[in-house]
Amino acid sequence: MENDEADTLAWSLMDIMAATMFVFVLLLVLYIYLFRANYENAPAVGPHMSDLVARRSMVLDMLSNEFSKRGIKHALDIEQAEIAIDASELLFASGRYELDSSSTRNVERISDALFDTLKCFAAAGTRPSNRCPKGVDGSVRALEVVGHTDNTPVRAGSIAQDNLDLSARRAAHLVRSLERNSNLTQLRNRDDQSLLLVVGAGARRPAKAHAGPVADERNRRITIRVALEAPWVVVR
């Protein structure tokens, strides 16, 4: 009798294990099926990334051409996706965030160049001209205006806490000046946000590195970086 009960218990445990294994296999098969379905339906990122790089280069090339037409000295770096405006075009005194008055005309030129370029790539705000490439409207997510400083410490009592703060103030001062001189505020991205962003890099990305503190005006400058929408967003 005891042997029969033991056999029955053993078979019950084996049945439970078999049922558990069966359910596990079913769930595994379902997981694999759903994973494959999602993978096959996912956008192919590779081709879109190539398109992203091409569009970014297009924006930078057009902006560089607009700067050149207006006599703004700059350096184009496609690999880093940025344009460095020559420090002589936008003058900042050491420790100050305001632009020198001699830079006023250049601010107007830079503002016009930005508008004439970005109107082709904005999602809203203006009607692209006939010279704009086809199918690129809405491509730009943001244009980052990056402020930089030399590596001399901020003086005690200064309005800026440190060079990071100072660089952000320089970028913000320029953005406000740019937006006062053109219709840049009308240009919006796909989320109806302004295209211009303010970034402060402090002395962390110098144009000319120095071992010790040097009030080098080449490092008191502005660079512009382009950020595009995710490639699967702009695909039509």
N, C-alpha and C positions, 0 to 999 in steps of 0.2 A: 504493500500500500504506500509506504513511504517512498519507494522507488518511483511509483507512478506519479506521485505528487511532485517529486523532484524533476521527473521528465517533463511534466506539464509546465512547471515553472521555467525550465530551461527553454522549452519551445516558445513560451510567451515572451521571454526576453529576446530570443532570436527573432520573433515576429516584430517586436518593437524596434530592434536594431535595423531589421530589413526595411521596415516602413520609414524609419528615420533616414536611412541611406537613400531610399527612393525619393523622398521629398528633397533631400540635399541635391541629388542629381538633377531633379527637375528645376530647382532654383538656379543651379549652375548653368544649365542649358538656357534658361530664360535670360540670365545675366549676359551670357555670351551673345545671344540673339540681339538683345537690346544694345549692347556695346557695339556690335557690328553695324546695326542699323544707324546708330548715332554717328559712328565713324564714317560710314559711306555717305551720309547726308551732310556731314560737316563741310564747311567751305575749304577749298584747297588754298592753304595759306601761302604756299610757295609762290605761285604766280601773282597773287595779290601783293606780296611783299616786294616783288620786282616792280610792280606798278606803283607802289608807294614810294620807292626810291626814285623812280622816274619822275613822278609828280613833284616830289620835294626838290629835285634838281631843277625842274622847270620853274618852280617858284623862285628859287635862289638865282637862277640865270636871268630871269626877267627883272628881278629886283636889282641885281648887279648892273644890268643894262640901263635901268632907269637912273641909278646913281651915277653911272658914267656919263649919261646924257646931260646931267645937271652939274657935272664937275665935282662930285663928292668922292674924295679919295677913300678907298676901302680895299679890303682883301677878302676874296671869296674862297671859302673852304667847303667844297661839296662833301667831302668825306665826313667832316664834323658837322655838316648841315648848318653852317653859320656864316654870317658876313660880319667882319670886324671893321667898324668905321674908324678911319684914321684919327688918332687922338688930336691932331691939329684941326680937325673939322668941328669938334665939340670940346671946347676947352673948359676944364674944371681946375680951379686952384686947389693946391694940396690942402686937404682937410675940409673942403667946401663941397656942397652938393649942387649949388646953383651954377648954371652955365654962365660963362663970361659973355658980356653983351656983344662981343664981336662974333659970337656964334649964332646970333638971331637969324640971319639970312640963311645959314646952312640948315637950321631947324625947319624953315619953310621948305627948302629944297628936299630935305629928307622926308618931310611929311607928304609932299606931293608925290614923291617917288613911291612911297609906301601905298598911298591911295591908288595910284594908277596901276600898281601891281595887284594889290589885294582885292580890288573890285572884280577881278577875274575869278578869284578863288573863294570869295565869300558866299555864304548861303543866302544872305539877304542884305538889303541896304542900298543897292544900286543895280542898274541894268548893265551887264557886261557889254563892252564895246565890241565892234566887229573884229578887232585885233586879238581878242581873247581866244585862247585855244578852246575847242569844243569839248563839252562834257567834263569840265574841271570845276565848275561852280560847286561850292560846298565842300571842297577838298581840305581847306585849311581849318585846323582846329584852333590854333593860337599862334601868335607871333610874340616870342619872348624877347623883351627888351632887357638886356642883361647889363647891369652896372658893375664896374671894376674900380679898384683903387690901387695906389702904390702900397708898398709894405711899411710905410712909416706909421707908427701908432697914432691914433686919434688923440689930439691934445686934451688935457683936462679942462673941463668946463665946456667942451664942444657940445653942440646939439645932438650929435651922433654918439652912440655908446661905444662903437668900435667900427672897424672897417667894413664888416658885413652890413651893419646898419647904414653906414655912409654910402656904400655902393647901392643899396636898395633905394635910398633917398635920391641918389643921382638918376637911377632908372625911372623912378616915379616922377621926378621933376621933368625929365625929358618927355615921358609919355603925356603928361598934362600939357606940355608945350606943343607937342605934335598934334594932339587932339584939338587944341585951340586954333591951330592953323589950317585945318582941313576938315573934310567930312568923314574922317576915320571912324568917328563914333557911330556912324550909320551902318558900318559894315559889321555883320554878325555871323556867328558860326551856326551849325545845325541846331544847337540848343538855344539859339537867340541870345548868345553871350558875346560880349565885346571880344574882338580878336587880339587886342594888345594886352599882354601880361607883363608884370614887373617882377624882375628877378635880381637879387643881389649876390654877387660872387665874392665880394671882398677882394683880398689880395691873393686868392687861391688859384686864379687862372691868369698869371701875368703874361703879358706879351714879351717882356724881357725880365728874366729871373735875376735876382741879386742875392748874394750871400747874407748881406746885412741890410738894415733899413736905408732905403734910397728914395728920395722924392722924385721918381722918374715919371715924367708926364706921359710917357708912352703907355704906362699901365693905368693911367686915369682915363678910361675909355669906355665905349659902349659897343657891345656886340649884339647881333640880332640872330635868333635861332627860330627855325620853322618847325612847328608841330602840326602834323596832318591827322585827319580823321582815320580811324581804323580802316584798313583796306576793304574789309567786307561791308563797311557802311557806305562807301562811296561807289561801289559797283552798281551799275544800273542793269 
